[in-house]
Amino acid sequence: MGFDKKILELSRTIYQTSVMAHGTKQNPADQIDKIRGMIREFIRTEVVPYELTNQEKLTFILKNEAMICEAIGKGHKATDQDEFQKTREKMRKYRIELGIIKEK
């Protein structure tokens, strides 16, 4: 997924989250914290990924592995030029940095 598409997706999610919070009896502070978390995660994984902690790298790997597996379960055929390629490259890089796999 391209950077612009991810920004658009994040913006939609934030908007939908804020609209849902306004229409319900949820605590606004909780919703603000959720939105803050989404923005922080986006910045940490997409804007300045070199600053990720080991735990954040592991979380990135697990979250995206689940997303890719879900897409495959729905019939997605993985190729070197699909929308998950850059994510798979980051996951491989993080696995090497964490010592999960060895660099070839």
Number of C-alpha atoms within 10 A of each C-alpha: 11 10 10 9 10 13 14 12 12 16 15 12 14 19 13 12 15 16 11 13 17 13 8 9 8 11 10 13 10 11 17 15 11 15 19 13 12 16 15 13 16 16 12 17 16 13 12 10 15 10 11 15 11 13 10 16 23 17 12 18 20 13 11 16 16 11 13 18 12 12 14 12 10 9 9 12 9 13 9 9 8 11 13 18 14 14 16 16 11 16 19 17 16 20 18 14 14 14 10 11 12 10 10 4
